[in-house]
Amino acid sequence: MTSGTMTDGKQKELARCGPFAAQLAKQSGALIMGYYGTGVAVERKADASPVTIADREAEALMRREIAKAFPAHQVLGEEAGLSGPEDSAWRWVLDPIDGTKSFIHGVPLFGTLIALLHEGQPVLGAIHLPTSGDLVLGIQGQPTTLNGKAVRVKETTRLEEATFCVTSTRSVAEHGFWPGYEALQRRVRLVRGWGDCYGHFLVATGRADIMFDAVMNLWDIAALKPCIEGAGGRITDAQGDPQGNDSALSTNGYLHDEVLAILQGRDG
C-alpha cells in the first residue's frame, strides 16, 4: 500500500495524529496491563479465535478517545467493526491486542496495533508492546521511530546470515506455504517463533531480517506498513503485492524478492 501525496491541510491533520496515536497507545496499554496475568475469562468469536475483556475494553477506550479528538474520522476495529461518517477520507484501524493467545498464556509477546488510513492507504502506524512500553511509530514521509529515536532495518544481504520469524507453522501448512517454509528455514541462520506483531516489530527495529504471517486481516497489517517502510524495509503479501492484506511478509528489503521466490517455490 503506497500512500499518495497529500495537501498541506491533510499533512497538518496527519501531524496532529502522530502524538495522539502515541498517547492512545499508552492509555490502551495501561488498561491491558491491568488485566495481564490475572486469568481473565476467554470467549470464542464466530471464527473460533479467542477474545477477552481486555481486547474489548481497550478497543472501546481507543474508540472513545478518537471520537472526541477526531469526530470526522471513521474507526474500524477488530472487535466492534466500522463506525463513524461514511464519507470520511480518514479511517483509524485498531487491533487492541494482536497476539491474544500470547496474552492469555502470560507470554509478553503481544501488542496493540493502531493505524490511520487516508483514502484507503496507511499513512500512520503504531506498534505498542504494553509489557515493555516500547512504541514503534511510522508516519508517512518520516523515519520510523522507537520510543522517539529513529530506527532502521538490518543490512543483511545473505539469507545464510538472516534471522527469520514466523507466527504459526500450523497456519503456514494450512495455507499451502509448507514446502517454501521448509526450504527457507534451511537457508537462514536462525528461525524463531517470535510471532504476531512482535516479529514485525523486530524487523522494523533492526533485530530480525524476515517475518512471515500466512494469514492476516486489515487490522493486523495496516499499522505495520508505515513502520516497516519508514525503517527502510519492505512489506507485501505472500504473492508480493504491497496492497495485499491476507498475509504479510516483512523483510529488510534486501532479501525480499529472494524470500518471496522461495515461499512461492520459484527458487529452484
C-alpha positions in Angstrom: 0.0 0.0 0.0 1.9 3.1 -1.2 0.3 6.2 0.2 -0.4 9.0 -2.3 0.6 12.6 -1.9 -1.5 14.8 0.4 -2.3 18.5 0.5 -1.0 20.8 3.2 -4.2 20.6 5.1 -4.1 16.9 5.2 -0.4 16.9 6.2 -1.4 19.1 9.1 -4.1 16.7 10.1 -1.6 13.9 10.0 0.8 15.9 12.1 -1.8 16.1 14.8 -2.4 12.3 14.7 1.2 11.2 15.4 1.3 12.4 19.1 -2.3 11.4 19.5 -1.6 7.8 18.4 1.3 7.6 20.8 -0.8 8.8 23.7 -3.6 6.4 22.6 -1.1 3.5 22.7 -0.1 4.4 26.3 -3.6 4.7 27.5 -4.7 1.4 26.0 -1.5 -0.3 27.2 -2.2 0.7 30.8 -5.7 -0.8 30.6 -4.4 -4.0 29.0 -1.7 -4.4 31.7 -4.4 -4.2 34.4 -5.7 -7.5 33.1 -2.4 -9.1 32.1 -1.6 -12.2 34.2 -5.0 -12.1 36.1 -6.5 -15.2 34.5 -9.2 -13.3 32.5 -12.1 -15.4 31.0 -11.7 -16.3 27.4 -14.5 -16.3 24.9 -14.6 -17.6 21.3 -15.7 -15.5 18.4 -17.5 -16.8 15.3 -14.2 -17.7 13.7 -13.1 -19.6 16.8 -10.4 -17.0 17.6 -10.2 -16.0 21.3 -11.2 -12.7 22.8 -11.1 -11.3 26.3 -12.5 -8.3 28.2 -9.1 -6.7 27.8 -9.4 -6.8 24.0 -12.9 -5.3 24.1 -12.3 -2.6 26.7 -9.0 -1.5 25.1 -10.8 -1.0 21.8 -13.7 0.8 23.4 -11.3 3.1 25.1 -9.5 3.9 21.9 -12.8 4.5 20.1 -14.0 7.0 22.7 -10.7 8.9 22.5 -10.8 9.0 18.7 -14.4 10.1 18.7 -13.5 13.0 21.0 -10.4 14.2 19.2 -11.3 13.4 15.6 -15.1 13.2 15.3 -14.9 13.4 11.4 -12.8 10.2 11.2 -14.1 6.6 10.8 -12.9 3.8 13.0 -12.6 0.1 12.1 -11.8 -2.2 15.0 -11.3 -6.0 15.1 -13.8 -6.3 17.9 -16.6 -3.8 17.1 -16.4 -3.3 13.4 -16.8 0.0 11.5 -18.3 3.3 12.8 -18.2 7.0 12.0 -19.0 9.2 9.0 -19.4 7.1 5.8 -17.8 9.8 3.6 -14.7 10.3 5.7 -11.3 10.2 3.9 -9.7 9.2 7.3 -10.1 5.8 9.0 -8.4 4.6 12.1 -7.8 0.8 12.1 -7.4 -0.9 15.5 -6.2 -4.2 16.8 -6.4 -3.8 20.6 -4.4 -7.0 21.3 -2.5 -8.5 18.4 -1.4 -11.8 19.9 -4.4 -12.5 22.2 -3.2 -16.1 22.5 0.1 -14.9 23.9 -1.7 -12.5 26.2 -3.9 -15.3 27.5 -0.9 -17.6 28.2 1.0 -14.9 30.0 3.6 -14.6 27.2 4.7 -10.9 26.8 5.0 -11.0 23.0 1.7 -9.3 22.2 1.0 -5.7 21.2 -1.5 -3.1 20.2 -1.7 -2.0 16.6 -3.0 1.4 15.7 -3.2 2.6 12.0 -4.5 5.6 10.3 -5.6 5.4 6.6 -6.1 8.3 4.3 -8.3 7.4 1.3 -7.7 3.8 2.0 -3.9 3.9 2.3 -2.0 3.6 5.6 -0.2 6.9 6.4 0.4 6.2 10.1 1.1 3.1 12.1 1.9 2.3 15.7 3.1 -0.9 17.2 2.9 -0.8 21.0 4.2 -3.5 23.3 2.4 -3.0 26.7 4.7 -5.3 28.7 7.8 -3.3 27.8 6.3 0.1 27.0 8.1 0.1 23.6 6.4 2.1 20.9 7.3 2.0 17.2 5.8 4.8 15.2 5.7 5.1 11.5 4.4 8.2 9.7 4.3 8.9 6.0 7.4 10.8 4.9 9.2 10.4 8.2 11.7 7.9 9.6 10.3 5.2 11.8 11.0 5.7 15.5 11.3 3.5 18.5 10.5 5.4 21.7 11.2 8.7 19.8 14.5 7.7 18.2 14.9 6.8 14.5 15.4 3.1 13.7 16.5 1.2 10.6 16.2 -2.3 9.4 19.2 -4.6 9.4 21.5 -4.5 6.3 21.8 -8.3 6.0 22.2 -9.3 2.3 22.6 -13.0 2.6 19.9 -15.5 3.7 22.6 -17.6 5.4 23.1 -14.7 7.9 19.4 -13.9 8.4 17.1 -14.3 11.3 13.6 -15.5 10.3 10.5 -15.2 12.4 7.1 -16.8 12.0 3.8 -16.6 13.9 2.4 -20.1 13.3 3.9 -23.1 11.4 0.4 -24.6 11.6 -1.0 -21.6 9.6 1.9 -21.9 7.2 1.0 -25.5 6.5 -2.8 -24.9 6.3 -2.4 -22.1 3.8 -0.1 -24.0 1.4 3.3 -22.5 2.3 4.9 -25.5 4.0 7.3 -26.5 1.1 8.5 -22.9 0.8 8.8 -22.5 4.6 10.9 -25.7 4.9 13.2 -24.5 2.1 13.5 -21.1 3.7 14.2 -22.3 7.2 17.0 -24.5 5.9 18.7 -21.5 4.3 18.6 -18.9 7.1 20.9 -18.8 10.1 18.2 -18.6 12.8 14.4 -19.4 12.9 12.3 -18.3 15.8 8.6 -18.2 16.7 8.6 -14.6 17.8 5.2 -14.1 16.2 2.3 -11.7 15.7 3.2 -8.0 15.6 6.3 -8.7 17.7 8.0 -10.3 14.8 7.3 -7.3 12.6 8.4 -5.0 15.4 11.8 -6.9 15.3 12.2 -6.3 11.6 11.3 -2.6 11.9 13.8 -2.1 14.7 16.7 -4.0 13.1 16.6 -7.1 15.3 15.3 -9.6 12.7 15.5 -9.8 8.9 12.4 -11.7 7.9 8.9 -12.1 9.4 6.1 -14.1 7.9 2.4 -14.4 8.7 0.5 -16.8 6.5 -2.9 -15.3 7.3 -3.8 -11.7 8.1 -6.7 -9.2 8.3 -6.6 -5.4 7.6 -6.3 -4.6 11.3 -3.3 -7.0 11.6 -1.3 -5.4 8.8 -2.4 -1.8 8.3 -0.2 -0.4 11.1 2.8 -2.5 10.1 3.2 -0.9 6.7 4.3 2.6 7.7 6.5 1.2 10.4 8.4 -1.2 8.2 8.6 1.1 5.2 9.7 4.1 7.2 12.6 2.0 8.6 13.7 1.2 5.1 12.1 -2.3 4.9 9.5 -3.8 2.6 6.2 -5.5 3.4 3.9 -7.3 1.0 1.6 -10.2 0.9 2.9 -13.7 0.1 2.4 -13.0 -3.6 4.5 -9.8 -3.5 1.5 -7.4 -3.6 2.1 -4.4 -1.5 -1.7 -3.8 -1.4 -2.5 -7.3 -0.2 -3.9 -7.8 3.3 -4.4 -11.6 3.5 -0.8 -12.5 4.5 2.3 -10.5 5.4 5.9 -10.8 4.6 8.1 -8.2 6.3 11.8 -8.0 5.4 14.8 -5.6 5.5 14.2 -5.2 1.8 17.5 -6.6 0.6 16.2 -10.2 1.0 12.5 -9.7 0.0 12.5 -10.9 -3.6 14.6 -14.0 -2.7 12.3 -14.9 0.2 9.2 -14.5 -2.0 10.7 -16.8 -4.6 11.4 -19.5 -2.0 8.0 -19.2 -0.4 6.3 -19.5 -3.8 8.5 -22.4 -4.9 10.2 -20.4 -7.6 13.8 -20.6 -6.3 14.8 -23.9 -7.9 
